[in-house]
Amino acid sequence: MHINQNKDNNKQTVKRVLVKMVKICYLGAGYVGGPTMAVIALKCPDVEVVVVDITSARINAWNSKQLPIYEPGLDDVVKECRGRNLFFSTDIEKHIGEADIVFVSVNTPTKTQGLGAGKAADLTYWESAARMIADVAKSDKIVVEKSTVPVKTAEAIEKILIHNSKGINFQILSNPEFLAEGTAIQDLFNPDRVLIGGRDTPEGKKAVQTLKEVYAHWVPEDRILTTNLWSAELSKLAANAFLAQRISSVNAISALCEATGANVSEVAYAVGKDARIGPKFLNASIGFGGSCFQKDILNLVYICECNGLPEVAQYWKSVIQINDYQKSRFVNRIVSSMFNTVANKKIAMLGFAFKKDTGDTRETPAIDVCNGLLGDKANICIYDPQVTQDQIERDLAMNKFDWDHPTHLQLMSPMAVKKQVTVSSDAYSATKDAHGVCIVTEWDEFKTLDFTRIYEGMQKPAFIFDGRNVVNPEKLRQIGFIVYSIGKPLDLWMKDMPAVA
């Protein structure tokens, strides 16, 4: 009897939610918006979800068989919901005007000029979105920050909405995303936590509860955390900074391992066994990439500086400095190992995305590695299973923060080094006649390549530089390769060579 009563109560709860919330609109059809709204549509089948964007090509792709982003499991979720309660549209004003909850995930690029250039987030697009929401709104709305924004952004958005409200009530919530590309769908199905920040007022608490009930369709209540607005905004920046700091920490140790003969994998395993530390994000590599870590840490640095905390700012700045150092160190190892020059030598680059199981190349370490080798006049042949030739050429032509701006605002010159860069359709053709092979993305297929075949097709001596520690260096040495693996005991060939060319 007790169980049946609970079931009835659950039905009543869902019914109450649906009466309250008819429609969700998500502004921004990118890496966050598409997967997040697809899963909400799947888990809340009686709720209408519309993803809107100004870019017609992107919306057309979301409505096609070939989605604009690669994410394992995403195709199945979108196909199940699209046309039923999940829609993609360029009619932004219509759908925002009709929505009860508006999620906003617009670009917050790093400023390239003016106050805070090179560190501060540019909130131009957020301000434009807020003004547009106020202009088209015909009913009360909950506006949800989904972009990663500087702490106190919600206060600025509130002021814009309130001063342009025309009698309509707006509540601002912060609901940062904590998705990892490559596992985004599983992260959404089974999140560590969902964080919702709102005002400590009756209206703010009601808005928080409304959004909480959306996630409660499938997320256990103890994983839905509620905080004030500023804690939610800062938590996202802090989480990314902590994760990046772990990567920079193990990468700093990897340099010491090479100098002393220690093995960074063994060190990281021993450290990770400490329950207070844990094993995640302790894999040494050529450095972190992606759209968040560097941008968010630079933003954190700027916020600390503006609040009179130069020592704290310098601490977080050092995380980025170690990341840059690790990429430079990798390039220097390549050049110094290959007789101190790679001019006119073919270097095969296996991987280009910033991590496996994604086609995302934003801030990928591969860009810096390629540019470093191109500076020494290498000829590079790149293979990545999910990154197109057009994308690779665009990335190598971009300036530091171009990638962070909408495509139509990216100021790029033609790639002057195009003759030095080719793109291959598979690993074997990429490595044919190469002097050296660099593994820069940890795609699973690279672990099972026929390295004997690769060795036979390469120039001799044949070098492998494993920037992700995905291959067994001893087995490769038995084949005949000279091998460099980050943080591992050095090949005899390299022991007396400087780490810096």
N, C-alpha and C positions, 0 to 999 in steps of 0.2 A: 504493500500500500504506500509505504514511504517512497519507494523507488518511482512508482507511477506518478506520485504527486510532484516529484522533482522533474520528471519528463514534461508534465503539464506546465510547470513553472518555466522550463527552458523554452517551450513553444511560445509562451506568453512573452518572454523576454525578447525573442527574435521578432515576434510580431510588433512589439512596441518599438524596436529599433527601426523597422521598415516604415512604420507610420511617420517616425521622426525624420528619417533621412531617405529622400527619394532618389537623389542623384549626386554622384561624385564627379567632379571635373578635375583633370590633372593637366596642368600647364607645363609642357616640356616632354617631348616624346623621345627621350634619350635612354641611356643605360639604366637609369633609375626608374623613370616613369613607366616605360613599357612593361618590364617584369613585375614591378610592384602592383600596378593596376590590373595586370593579367591575373595575378594570384588573388587579389581582392575580389575580382569578378568571379573567379572560380569558387572561392570559399563563401562568397555572399551572392548566390545566384539570383536573388530577388532584388538586388541593388543594381541600378544602371550606372555604368562607369564609362566615362568618355575621356580619352586622351587627346589633347589638342596641341598643335604646334604651328608656327608660321611657315615652316618649311614643307612645301607640297611634296617634294621628292621623298622626304622622310615619312610623311603620313601615307603616301602611296605605297611605300615599302612595307609599312606595318599592315596595310590592307592586302598585300600580295602573298605569294607563296614563299618568297625570299625575304625574310625579315631583315631589317637594317643592322641588327647586331647578332653576333653569335653567342649563345649562352645555352649550355646543355639543359635540356628539358623545357626550354622556353617555347619552342614550336608547338609542342603538344598542348600546353596550357592555352596559348593564344588561339589555336585552331578550335579548341573545345568551346571557348567563350565568345570569340569574335562573331558579331552579327546577332548574338543572343542578348547578352547584357554588357558586352565590351565593344566599344566603338572607337575609331580613330578619325579625327576630323581636323580640317583647317579653319572651320567656322568658330573661331575662338570666342568672340563676343556672345554669340548665341548660347553656347554651352556654359560659359561662365555665368551668364545672366540667369540661366535656369537652375544652376547647381545650388545645393545646400552646403556642400563642403568643397572648397577649392584648394587643391594641393598645388603648390608652386615650386617648380624645380628648374629655374632658369639659370643661365650662366652667371657665375660669380668669379670672373677672371681676375688674375693678378693685374693690378694697374701697371701700365707700361710708361706712363708719364704723369707728371703732377705730383701732388703730395702723396707720399707713401709708395712711389713707383718702385716696382720690383719686389714689393712685400705685401702691401695692403690689397684687400679685395675690392674690386670695382663693382659697386652695387647699382650701376646704371640700369641694368636690365630688371633688377628687382623693383626699383623705383617706378620704372615704366609699367611693370606688371601691376603694381599696387594702384597706380593712377587709372589704369584701364579697368581693373576690377571695380573700383569706386564709380567709374563712369557708367559701366553697363549694368551694375547690380540693381535689381528691382525688388529684392527681398533680403532679409537678414542672412548673413553668411559667416561660416567659419573658414578662415583663411589659414592654411597650414604651411609653414616653412618646411620644405623637404630638402632644399639645397643646403649645402654646408655654408654657413654664414658667420660673420664675426659676431661675438657676443654683443648684445644690445641692438642687433638689427631689427628685432621685432618692435622695439620702441619707435624706431624711425618709420617702419611700415604702418604702425598704429596711427602715428601723427598724420601721415598722408591720407589714410582711409577716413579717419575721423573728420579731418578738415574738408573732405570732399564727399561726405557721406550722404547728404541730401535726406537726412532723417533715418537712414538705414543703419542697423546695428551690425558691427563687425567684431568678431573675436579672433585674436591671433593665437595660434598654437605653434609650438616647435616640435616637429616629429622627425628628427634626423634619421637617415638611413645608415645601416651598418652592414651593407651587403659586400660580399667579396666576389669580384668577377670570376667567373668559372664555376662558382657554387651558389650563384644568386638565387636560383629557384629553391634549392634546398634550404638556403638561409631564410627565405621567406616562408617556406612551409614550416620550418622548425627553428624559429629565431632564438638566440640566446636571451634577448630582451627586446621589447618594444618600448621606446622612450617617448613620453608625451609631456611637454611642458606648457603650462598655461598660467594665466593670472590668478592670484589668490582672491578672487571675487566670486560672488554667486554666479554671475554670468560666465566667468572664466572656468569655474569648476563644472558648470553644466556643459560647456563646450568640450572640455577634457573628457567628461563622461561619454559624450556622444561619439567622439572618435575612439575612445576605449572600447565601446560596444561593437564597433566595426571589427576591430582586431580580435575581440573576444569570441567571434564566430569560430575561430580555430586556435587561437593562442591562449594557453593557460593563464589564468588571471595573475598568478604570482610572477609571470614574466613580463607583465605590462607595468612598467614603472612610470609614476607620475612625479613631476618636479615643478619648480617654478620655471619661468621662461628662460632665465639667464643660465640656469644650471643645464637645461637641455641643450641650449646653443653651445655652451662651452664644452659639454661632455663629448660632443662629436669631434671638435678640434683636439681635445685632450686624448681621446681614444686613438685617433690617427697618429698623434705625436708619440704616444707610448709604443704603438706598434712599430713605427719607423725607428724609434730609439732602440728597440730590441734588435732590429736588423743591423743598424749601424754599430751596435755594441758587438755583435758576433762577427761582423766584418772587420772591426778593429782588431779583434782577437785573431782573426784569420791571418792578418799580416804578421802578427807575432808568431803564430804557428809556423809559418813558412820560414821565418828567421831562425827558429829554434829546433825545427824538426818534429814538432808536435802535429797532431792530426786534428783539425778543427771539428770534424764530425764526431770524433771520440770525446773531445772537450765539451762540445755542445750537448752530446748525449748525457754525459756525467752531470753537467750543470742542470739540464732539463729534468733530471730525476729528482731534483730538489722540489718538493711539493709547493714551496713558496714561490718558485720560479715557473716551473712547467716547461714542456718541450716546444710549444708552438712559437713560430717566428724566430727560430734559432738556426735556420739553415743559411750558411754562408753563401754568398753569391756575388755577382758583379754590382749589386746595388738594387735598391727599390725603385719602382716606377709607378705608373698609373696616374690618374687625374687628381688624386687627393693628397698623398703624403707630403710632397714638397710644397704644394700650394698652401695646404692648411698649416704647415709648420711656419712658412714665411708669414702667413697671416697672424699666427700666434706670436711670432717674434715682433711684428709691428704693434700688436695690441700691448705686449709687455713694455715695449719702448714708450708707447704713448701714455702708459700708466706709471712711468717712472721706475721701471724694473729692468735696468740694463743688464744686470747679472743673470736674471732669468732669461732674458732675450738671448744672451750670448750662449747660454746652456743649450737652448733649442736650436740655435743657429749651428752649433757644432755637430748636431745630428745630420744636417744637410752637408756640412763640410766633409764629414767622414764618408758620406755617400758619394760625393764627387771624387774624393780621393780614391775610393775603391775602383771606380770606373777608370780613372787615370792610371791606376796601378796595373789594372788588367791590360790596358793598351801598351803600357811600358814593358810589361813582361813579354808580350807578343813581339814587339820591335827588338828588344834587347836579345831575345832568344834566337831570332832569325838573322843573326849576323849584323844586328843593329840597323837594319833597314828592311822595309817591305816595299820599297819602290818597284813598281811594275810587277810585283808578285801577286798571284791570285790568292785571295783569302776567302774561303767559303764561310758564310755566316748562317748557321743553323738556328733559325728562330729570329723573330723581329718583334712580336708582341711582348708586352711588358711581363706577362706570365702565361702559363699554359691555359688552355680551354677558354680563350677569349681572343677576339681579333683586335682588341683595343691596343693602340700604340702610343697613347698619350704619356709623355715623359718616359718612354721605355729606355732603359739603359743602352739598348742597341743603337740608338741615335748617336749618343756620345762615343760609343765604341767605333761606329762607322766613321764618324767625323774625325776621330783621332787617327784612324788608319788612313783615311783619305788625305789627311794633312801630311802624311809621309808617302803619299802618291801610290798607295796600294790599289789594286783592282779587286773589287768586292763583288762576290756573287751570293745573293741572299735567297734562302728558301724558308718560308713559313707557311704552314698548312691553312692559315686563316687570314693572312694579310695580303692584299692585292699589290700589284706592282704600282698602280696609281697612288695608293696610300703611302707606300714606302718612299716614292719619289717626292710626294708632298711633304712628308715628315722631314726628309733630309734637306729640303729647301726652306724650311721654316726657321724663323728666329725664335728666341728663347720662349716667349709666351704666346706666340701666334696660335698654337693649337688650342688655347683656352678661350678663344673668341669664336663667334659664329663663323661658319665657312665663308660667307660673303664679305666678312670684314678682315679676313686673314690676308695680310699684305705679304705676298711671297714673290720672289724673283725666280726666274727659271733656274733649275738646278744646274749650276755651272759644272758640277762633277758628274753629270749624267753618263758620260762616256766611261767613267771609272766604275759605275755601278750597273750590274745586271741582276735580274731576278729569275730564278729557276723554278720549275714546277715540281721538283722532287730533290731529295737529299743527294742522290747519287750523281745526278748531272751537275748539281751545285759544287760538289767536291771534286769532280773530274779535273785532273791536271792542276789542282790547287797545291800551293806550298804549305798552307796551314788551314785548319778548320777551327772555327770558334763556335762553341755552343752557348748561345745567349738567352734561349728560352727553354724551359724544362719540359717540352712536349714529350709525352710518353713514348711516341714513336722513335724518338732519338735513342732511347734505351735499348731498342731491339734492332738497330741497324746492323747490317752485315759490314762490320768494320774491316774485315779482311779484304772484301771487295773494294771498299773505299781506299784502303791503303795501297792496293795494287794499282789504282787509277791515279794516285797522287804523285807529285814531284817528290824527290828524296833529297835530304831527309824530310820526312813527313811529320808535321806538328799537329797536335790537338790541344786546344786551349779550352778547358771545360769551365765555363763561368757559372755553372749551376750544379756541379758535382753530381751529374746524372749517369756517368759511365764509370767503369772500374778501371782505374789507371794502370794497375798491374797487368790486367789482361791485354790492354792496349799496348803496353810496352812489350809484351811477349810477341805481339803481332809485328812490332817494329817501330811503332810510333814513339816520338818524343812527346811526353805528356806534361801539361801543366794543369793541375786542379787546384782551385782556390782553397787555401788553408791546409793543403795536404803536403806531406814531405816532398821536397823538390826532386825532380828528375836529376840524375847525375849531370846531364847536359847543362842544367841551369844553376847548379849549386854555387859556382864561382862567378855567376853573372849578377850585376846589380839589379835591384828591383826597379830602379828608375833608369831609363835609357839616357 
